[in-house]
Amino acid sequence: MGSAYLVGFSIASLSALWWIARFNWRALIPVGAAGVVAALVVLAGSDSYLLSVASVLIVGVIMGGLWTIAYRIFSASPDPERSFATGIVVSYTILAAISFTIGRWIVPEYGLSGSAYFLSGIIVLLAASAFLVPAGLASEGDSTAGTNFFRAPANVVFALLGLLTTSLVFAAVWAFAERLGVASGFDSTQISPIVASNLLGSAAGSVLAGMLGTRFGRKRTLLIGLSVMTLSVLCLLWADSYWIYGVAVVGLGFTVGFVLPYQMGTVAALDKDGKFVVFIGAAQGVGSALGPVLAGIGFGLGGITALVSIAVTAMVVSAVLFAVIKVRETT
């Protein structure tokens, strides 16, 4: 199910150069929300696995499209780092609240179908954000029209690949966070608060990024954040200690929330016409899909040491990619 969502999300972003210049974004948001609600209603009443996968795929495509629109708007703001950070803070906080509500009250009382209906209601409420998009925005003349990804400047490609590898690391560790806790001898009452705090940690990291902005330099701040994120991953080697396990998992959430606004802001700074920022979602989606697969292979072959080695190697690649980029240091 999760893979179907990520595939759909990536499809929407990869195809954005074709569709994003052809439609009015303000109109797309409520239409997309209606599509998500319809897919969730089908999912709630379906006993067919294939139909369920198809529904999740549709949700992924639509959500990928909506996030692509959001990234395009954020990148055009006067301070893209702060805009991206605000988006992460709001979305992760809402996601944490929804996850807690579903797990605490909805699933025990109404099951998975109740969760689908609950999410449908949330989507309807969030669709009201369409009225915050200026009327007529991107209805014509968008600069992405006719753009070819293969003509992207090398620096833009490096930034997108760096974003992909960072997303890969986060997804790889996140997918195995609970299993690592179990392997270290912790029970569910110890693991659950740590895993749940990861999302709030991401929001807190983005709050800090929004406060700092680029006052200390875009690249310098990003590389420091990536270094701390690497240290959080390395802490997993000593995860038999409960507190170190907590520092590693929550620290990973905090640092990924901190570095993402700078990585996305770097793409925006390199792409002033907004031609390639639409691929931010694709980079995240592909990285998030590859992470658990590579982590699973590594964990199966060499346990936690192999998983950490894969994650640290990806972090080094991401840091090198952003280090060689020439970009304006302040907004």
C-alpha positions as CSV (number, residue, x, y, z in Angstrom):
1,M,0.0,0.0,0.0
2,G,2.8,2.4,1.0
3,S,4.7,1.7,-2.2
4,A,1.5,2.3,-4.3
5,Y,1.1,5.7,-2.7
6,L,4.8,6.6,-3.3
7,V,4.6,5.5,-6.9
8,G,1.5,7.6,-7.5
9,F,3.1,10.6,-5.7
10,S,6.2,10.3,-8.0
11,I,4.2,9.9,-11.1
12,A,2.4,13.2,-10.4
13,S,5.6,15.1,-9.8
14,L,7.5,13.5,-12.8
15,S,4.7,14.5,-15.1
16,A,4.3,18.0,-13.7
17,L,6.1,19.7,-16.6
18,W,3.2,18.5,-18.8
19,W,0.2,19.4,-16.6
20,I,1.2,22.2,-14.2
21,A,1.1,24.9,-16.9
22,R,-2.2,23.8,-18.3
23,F,-4.5,24.1,-15.3
24,N,-5.5,26.7,-12.8
25,W,-4.1,25.7,-9.5
26,R,-6.9,27.2,-7.5
27,A,-9.4,25.1,-9.3
28,L,-7.3,21.9,-9.1
29,I,-7.2,21.9,-5.3
30,P,-10.9,21.2,-4.7
31,V,-11.1,18.9,-7.7
32,G,-8.1,17.0,-6.3
33,A,-9.7,16.9,-2.9
34,A,-12.9,15.4,-4.3
35,G,-10.8,12.7,-6.1
36,V,-9.0,11.8,-2.8
37,V,-12.4,11.6,-1.0
38,A,-13.8,9.4,-3.7
39,A,-10.8,7.1,-3.6
40,L,-10.9,6.8,0.2
41,V,-14.6,6.0,0.2
42,V,-13.9,3.2,-2.3
43,L,-11.0,2.0,-0.1
44,A,-13.3,2.0,3.0
45,G,-15.8,-0.3,1.3
46,S,-13.5,-2.5,-0.6
47,D,-12.7,-6.2,0.1
48,S,-10.5,-6.4,-3.0
49,Y,-6.7,-6.1,-2.5
50,L,-6.2,-4.9,-6.1
51,L,-9.0,-2.3,-5.8
52,S,-7.5,-1.1,-2.5
53,V,-4.0,-0.7,-4.1
54,A,-5.6,1.1,-7.1
55,S,-7.4,3.5,-4.7
56,V,-4.2,4.2,-2.7
57,L,-2.3,4.8,-6.0
58,I,-4.9,7.4,-7.0
59,V,-4.6,9.1,-3.7
60,G,-0.8,9.2,-4.2
61,V,-1.2,10.7,-7.7
62,I,-3.5,13.4,-6.5
63,M,-1.5,14.2,-3.3
64,G,1.6,14.3,-5.4
65,G,0.0,16.8,-7.6
66,L,-1.2,19.0,-4.7
67,W,2.2,19.0,-3.1
68,T,3.8,19.9,-6.5
69,I,1.6,22.9,-6.7
70,A,2.6,23.8,-3.1
71,Y,6.3,23.5,-3.8
72,R,5.9,25.7,-6.9
73,I,4.2,28.4,-4.9
74,F,6.7,28.2,-2.0
75,S,9.7,28.4,-4.4
76,A,8.4,31.6,-5.8
77,S,8.1,33.4,-2.4
78,P,10.7,36.0,-1.4
79,D,12.0,33.7,1.3
80,P,11.7,30.1,0.0
81,E,13.5,28.5,3.0
82,R,11.0,30.0,5.4
83,S,8.0,29.1,3.2
84,F,9.2,25.4,2.9
85,A,9.8,25.3,6.6
86,T,6.4,26.6,7.4
87,G,4.8,24.0,5.0
88,I,6.7,21.2,6.8
89,V,5.8,22.5,10.3
90,V,2.1,22.8,9.4
91,S,1.8,19.5,7.5
92,Y,3.8,17.4,10.0
93,T,2.0,18.8,13.0
94,I,-1.4,18.0,11.4
95,L,-0.1,14.6,10.4
96,A,1.0,13.9,14.0
97,A,-2.4,15.0,15.3
98,I,-4.3,12.9,12.7
99,S,-2.1,9.8,13.4
100,F,-2.7,10.1,17.1
101,T,-6.4,10.6,16.7
102,I,-6.8,7.6,14.4
103,G,-4.7,5.3,16.5
104,R,-6.3,6.4,19.8
105,W,-10.0,6.7,18.9
106,I,-10.9,5.9,15.3
107,V,-9.4,2.5,14.7
108,P,-10.4,0.9,18.0
109,E,-14.0,2.1,17.6
110,Y,-14.6,2.1,13.8
111,G,-11.7,0.1,12.2
112,L,-9.8,0.9,9.1
113,S,-12.9,1.9,7.1
114,G,-13.6,4.5,9.8
115,S,-10.1,5.9,9.3
116,A,-10.8,6.3,5.6
117,Y,-14.0,8.3,6.3
118,F,-12.2,10.3,9.0
119,L,-9.4,11.2,6.5
120,S,-12.1,12.1,3.9
121,G,-13.5,14.7,6.3
122,I,-10.0,16.2,7.0
123,I,-9.3,16.4,3.2
124,V,-12.6,18.3,2.7
125,L,-11.6,20.8,5.4
126,L,-8.1,21.3,4.0
127,A,-9.5,21.9,0.5
128,A,-10.6,25.3,1.8
129,S,-6.9,26.3,1.4
130,A,-7.7,26.7,-2.3
131,F,-9.1,30.1,-1.5
132,L,-5.7,31.2,-0.3
133,V,-4.3,30.7,-3.8
134,P,-4.7,34.0,-5.8
135,A,-7.4,33.8,-8.4
136,G,-6.0,33.1,-11.9
137,L,-2.6,32.0,-10.7
138,A,-0.8,29.8,-13.3
139,S,-3.9,29.7,-15.5
140,E,-1.7,30.7,-18.4
141,G,1.9,31.4,-19.3
142,D,3.6,29.4,-16.6
143,S,7.3,29.2,-17.2
144,T,7.4,25.4,-17.1
145,A,5.7,25.1,-20.4
146,G,7.9,23.2,-22.9
147,T,10.6,22.6,-20.4
148,N,12.6,19.4,-20.6
149,F,14.1,17.9,-17.5
150,F,17.2,16.7,-19.4
151,R,18.1,20.4,-20.0
152,A,18.3,21.1,-16.3
153,P,21.5,22.8,-15.2
154,A,24.0,20.4,-13.5
155,N,23.6,22.3,-10.2
156,V,19.8,21.7,-10.2
157,V,20.3,18.0,-10.9
158,F,22.9,17.8,-8.1
159,A,20.4,19.5,-5.7
160,L,17.6,17.2,-6.6
161,L,19.8,14.1,-6.3
162,G,21.0,15.4,-2.9
163,L,17.3,15.7,-1.8
164,L,16.6,12.2,-3.1
165,T,19.5,10.7,-1.1
166,T,18.4,12.5,2.1
167,S,14.8,11.3,1.7
168,L,16.3,7.8,1.1
169,V,18.1,7.9,4.5
170,F,15.1,9.1,6.4
171,A,12.8,6.5,4.9
172,A,15.4,3.7,5.4
173,V,15.8,4.4,9.1
174,W,12.1,5.3,9.7
175,A,10.9,2.0,8.1
176,F,13.1,0.0,10.6
177,A,12.8,2.3,13.7
178,E,10.3,0.0,15.4
179,R,12.2,-3.2,14.5
180,L,15.4,-1.7,15.8
181,G,13.8,-0.9,19.1
182,V,12.4,-4.5,19.4
183,A,15.8,-5.9,18.5
184,S,17.4,-3.8,21.3
185,G,14.9,-5.4,23.7
186,F,12.5,-2.5,24.2
187,D,8.7,-3.1,24.4
188,S,5.9,-1.2,22.6
189,T,5.3,1.2,25.5
190,Q,8.9,2.3,25.2
191,I,9.1,2.4,21.4
192,S,5.8,4.1,20.6
193,P,6.6,7.5,22.3
194,I,9.9,7.6,20.5
195,V,8.5,6.8,17.1
196,A,5.6,9.2,17.6
197,S,8.0,12.0,18.6
198,N,9.8,11.7,15.3
199,L,7.1,13.7,13.4
200,L,7.0,16.4,16.1
201,G,10.8,16.4,16.0
202,S,10.7,17.1,12.2
203,A,8.3,20.0,12.8
204,A,10.6,21.4,15.5
205,G,13.6,21.2,13.1
206,S,11.7,23.2,10.5
207,V,10.7,25.8,13.1
208,L,14.4,26.3,13.8
209,A,15.2,26.5,10.0
210,G,12.5,29.1,9.6
211,M,13.9,31.1,12.5
212,L,17.5,31.0,11.2
213,G,16.7,31.5,7.5
214,T,19.9,32.1,5.5
215,R,21.5,34.5,7.9
216,F,24.5,32.2,8.4
217,G,24.6,31.1,4.7
218,R,22.5,28.6,2.9
219,K,25.2,26.0,2.1
220,R,27.0,26.3,5.5
221,T,23.8,25.8,7.5
222,L,22.7,22.9,5.3
223,L,26.1,21.1,5.6
224,I,26.0,21.5,9.4
225,G,22.5,20.1,9.5
226,L,23.6,17.1,7.3
227,S,26.5,16.5,9.6
228,V,24.3,16.3,12.7
229,M,21.9,14.1,10.8
230,T,24.7,11.7,10.0
231,L,25.6,11.6,13.7
232,S,22.0,10.7,14.6
233,V,22.2,7.8,12.2
234,L,25.5,6.7,13.7
235,C,23.9,6.7,17.1
236,L,21.9,3.6,16.0
237,L,25.0,1.5,16.4
238,W,24.6,2.0,20.2
239,A,20.8,1.7,20.1
240,D,20.8,-1.0,22.9
241,S,20.7,2.0,25.2
242,Y,17.2,3.4,25.4
243,W,18.2,7.0,25.6
244,I,20.6,6.7,22.6
245,Y,17.9,4.9,20.7
246,G,15.6,7.9,21.4
247,V,18.3,10.4,20.5
248,A,18.9,8.6,17.2
249,V,15.2,8.3,16.1
250,V,14.0,11.7,17.3
251,G,17.3,13.4,16.3
252,L,16.8,12.0,12.8
253,G,13.4,13.5,12.6
254,F,14.6,16.9,13.9
255,T,17.5,17.1,11.5
256,V,15.6,16.0,8.4
257,G,13.0,18.7,9.3
258,F,15.9,21.2,9.6
259,V,17.7,20.3,6.3
260,L,14.8,19.9,4.0
261,P,13.9,23.6,3.8
262,Y,17.5,24.4,2.9
263,Q,17.6,21.7,0.3
264,M,14.4,22.8,-1.3
265,G,15.4,26.4,-1.0
266,T,18.7,25.6,-2.8
267,V,16.7,24.1,-5.7
268,A,14.5,27.3,-5.7
269,A,17.6,29.6,-5.6
270,L,19.1,27.7,-8.6
271,D,15.8,27.7,-10.5
272,K,14.5,31.2,-10.4
273,D,12.0,30.6,-13.3
274,G,10.5,27.7,-11.4
275,K,11.0,25.2,-14.2
276,F,12.4,22.4,-12.2
277,V,11.2,22.8,-8.6
278,V,8.2,20.7,-9.7
279,F,10.6,17.7,-9.4
280,I,11.1,18.2,-5.7
281,G,8.2,15.8,-5.0
282,A,9.6,13.2,-7.3
283,A,13.0,13.3,-5.6
284,Q,11.3,12.8,-2.3
285,G,9.0,10.1,-3.6
286,V,11.7,8.1,-5.3
287,G,14.1,8.4,-2.3
288,S,11.4,7.4,0.1
289,A,10.6,4.3,-2.0
290,L,14.2,3.2,-2.4
291,G,15.1,3.7,1.3
292,P,13.2,0.9,2.8
293,V,14.2,-1.5,0.0
294,L,17.9,-0.8,0.5
295,A,17.6,-0.9,4.3
296,G,15.8,-4.2,4.1
297,I,18.5,-5.7,2.0
298,G,21.2,-4.3,4.2
299,F,19.5,-5.4,7.5
300,G,19.0,-8.9,6.1
301,L,22.6,-9.2,5.1
302,G,24.4,-7.5,8.0
303,G,22.0,-6.3,10.6
304,I,22.1,-2.8,12.0
305,T,25.7,-2.3,11.0
306,A,25.0,-2.8,7.3
307,L,21.8,-0.6,7.5
308,V,23.8,2.2,9.2
309,S,26.6,1.9,6.6
310,I,24.1,2.3,3.8
311,A,22.5,5.3,5.4
312,V,25.8,7.0,6.2
313,T,27.1,6.4,2.7
314,A,23.9,8.1,1.3
315,M,24.4,11.0,3.7
316,V,28.0,11.5,2.5
317,V,26.8,11.5,-1.1
318,S,24.1,14.1,-0.3
319,A,26.6,16.3,1.5
320,V,29.1,16.1,-1.4
321,L,26.4,16.9,-3.9
322,F,25.4,20.1,-2.0
323,A,29.0,21.0,-1.2
324,V,29.9,21.3,-4.9
325,I,26.9,23.4,-5.8
326,K,27.5,27.1,-6.4
327,V,24.5,28.9,-5.1
328,R,23.7,32.3,-3.6
329,E,24.2,32.1,0.1
330,T,21.4,34.4,1.2
331,T,17.8,34.9,0.1
